[in-house]
């Protein structure tokens, strides 16, 4: 590679890092997301249990609890909190909102888990960009696997 290519790559990486540092919470307070904000846009960087089942790009099935909700909830929150680069932003008796930062550039994704009766509803979405290269779906699938292995969900 010649010197120009290295400079161009460096400039692109620098620009992406500035963009990552500039990402802002979706809500003014950064606390919790309302149901309207938890509906996925048309871009392929979001998965949600609230999406239509026919929307294969965005829908992810809710998880059925394998124990009473009051016993499962603290275990679910602890499992989410143990995921790399994850920070809990807000938590109630039946909803938790976390921010997850990407390892390289610090891009922020929002993860919201909520209890709806005996079901755990899942939402994971990138704040910026068009595609997440499947990161949000993999995150939700990994969380589901971990909760199933610990017999918290079926």
C-alpha positions as CSV (number, residue, x, y, z in Angstrom):
1,X,0.0,0.0,0.0
2,X,1.2,3.5,-0.6
3,X,1.2,6.4,1.8
4,X,-2.1,7.8,0.4
5,X,-4.0,4.6,1.2
6,X,-2.7,4.6,4.8
7,X,-3.8,8.2,5.3
8,X,-7.2,7.5,3.8
9,X,-7.7,4.5,6.1
10,X,-6.5,6.6,9.1
11,X,-8.9,9.4,8.2
12,X,-11.8,7.0,7.9
13,X,-11.0,5.4,11.3
14,X,-10.7,8.8,12.9
15,X,-14.0,10.0,11.5
16,X,-15.8,6.8,12.7
17,X,-14.3,7.2,16.2
18,X,-15.6,10.8,16.4
19,X,-19.0,9.7,15.2
20,X,-19.1,7.0,17.9
21,X,-18.2,9.4,20.6
22,X,-21.0,11.7,19.5
23,X,-23.8,9.2,19.7
24,X,-26.6,10.5,22.0
25,X,-29.3,8.6,24.0
26,X,-32.6,8.1,22.2
27,X,-34.5,9.8,25.0
28,X,-33.8,13.2,26.4
29,X,-33.0,11.8,29.8
30,X,-31.5,8.6,28.5
31,X,-33.6,6.7,31.0
32,X,-36.1,4.4,29.4
33,X,-37.6,4.0,26.0
34,X,-41.3,4.1,25.5
35,X,-43.1,1.5,23.4
36,X,-43.2,3.6,20.3
37,X,-39.4,4.0,20.4
38,X,-39.1,0.2,20.8
39,X,-40.6,-0.4,17.4
40,X,-37.9,-1.2,14.8
41,X,-37.4,1.2,11.9
42,X,-37.1,-0.3,8.4
43,X,-33.3,-0.4,8.7
44,X,-31.8,-3.9,9.4
45,X,-30.2,-2.9,12.7
46,X,-32.9,-3.8,15.2
47,X,-34.7,-6.8,16.6
48,X,-37.8,-6.7,18.8
49,X,-40.4,-9.1,20.2
50,X,-42.9,-6.3,19.5
51,X,-42.2,-6.4,15.7
52,X,-44.8,-8.3,13.6
53,X,-44.1,-12.0,13.3
54,X,-44.2,-11.7,9.5
55,X,-41.2,-9.2,9.7
56,X,-38.4,-11.8,9.7
57,X,-35.8,-9.1,9.6
58,X,-36.9,-7.6,12.9
59,X,-39.0,-10.0,14.9
60,X,-37.5,-12.1,17.6
61,X,-39.7,-14.3,19.7
62,X,-40.4,-13.5,23.3
63,X,-39.0,-16.0,25.8
64,X,-41.2,-17.9,28.2
65,X,-40.2,-17.8,31.8
66,X,-39.4,-21.1,33.4
67,X,-39.9,-19.8,37.0
68,X,-42.1,-17.2,38.7
69,X,-41.3,-13.7,37.4
70,X,-40.3,-12.3,40.8
71,X,-37.5,-15.0,41.0
72,X,-36.5,-14.8,37.3
73,X,-36.3,-11.0,37.0
74,X,-33.2,-10.4,39.2
75,X,-31.4,-13.3,37.4
76,X,-32.3,-11.9,34.0
77,X,-31.0,-8.5,34.9
78,X,-27.8,-10.0,36.3
79,X,-27.3,-12.0,33.1
80,X,-27.7,-8.8,31.0
81,X,-25.4,-6.8,33.2
82,X,-22.7,-9.5,32.9
83,X,-22.5,-9.1,29.1
84,X,-19.4,-7.3,27.9
85,X,-19.4,-3.4,27.7
86,X,-23.0,-3.3,29.1
87,X,-24.2,-0.6,31.4
88,X,-27.7,-0.6,33.0
89,X,-29.3,2.8,32.4
90,X,-32.6,2.2,34.2
91,X,-34.4,-0.6,35.9
92,X,-37.9,-1.1,37.2
93,X,-39.8,-4.1,38.6
94,X,-40.5,-5.3,35.0
95,X,-38.2,-3.4,32.6
96,X,-34.5,-2.8,32.2
97,X,-32.8,-0.5,29.7
98,X,-29.1,-1.0,29.0
99,X,-26.5,0.5,26.7
100,X,-24.0,-1.8,25.0
101,X,-20.9,-0.2,23.4
102,X,-19.1,-1.8,20.5
103,X,-15.5,-2.9,21.3
104,X,-13.7,-1.0,18.6
105,X,-15.5,2.3,18.0
106,X,-17.8,2.6,21.0
107,X,-21.0,2.7,19.0
108,X,-24.0,2.5,21.3
109,X,-26.8,-0.1,21.1
110,X,-29.9,0.0,23.3
111,X,-31.2,-3.2,24.9
112,X,-34.5,-3.3,26.6
113,X,-35.9,-6.3,28.4
114,X,-39.4,-6.3,29.8
115,X,-41.7,-8.7,31.5
116,X,-45.2,-9.2,30.0
117,X,-46.9,-11.7,32.1
118,X,-44.9,-14.9,31.9
119,X,-42.9,-13.7,28.8
120,X,-39.7,-11.8,28.5
121,X,-39.9,-9.3,25.7
122,X,-36.6,-8.4,23.9
123,X,-35.5,-5.3,22.1
124,X,-32.0,-4.6,20.8
125,X,-31.2,-1.8,18.3
126,X,-28.3,0.3,17.1
127,X,-28.6,4.0,17.6
128,X,-26.7,4.9,14.5
129,X,-26.2,3.6,11.1
130,X,-28.0,1.4,8.6
131,X,-26.8,-2.1,9.2
132,X,-25.4,-3.7,12.4
133,X,-24.1,-6.8,10.5
134,X,-26.4,-8.9,12.7
135,X,-24.9,-7.8,16.0
136,X,-28.2,-7.1,17.7
137,X,-29.8,-10.5,16.7
138,X,-26.7,-12.3,17.8
139,X,-26.8,-10.5,21.2
140,X,-30.4,-11.4,21.8
141,X,-29.8,-15.0,20.7
142,X,-26.8,-15.3,23.0
143,X,-28.8,-13.9,25.9
144,X,-31.6,-16.3,25.2
145,X,-29.1,-19.2,25.2
146,X,-27.6,-18.2,28.5
147,X,-31.0,-17.8,30.1
148,X,-32.0,-21.2,28.8
149,X,-28.9,-22.9,30.0
150,X,-29.6,-21.5,33.5
151,X,-33.2,-22.7,33.3
152,X,-34.5,-19.1,33.7
153,X,-36.5,-19.3,30.4
154,X,-37.7,-22.2,28.3
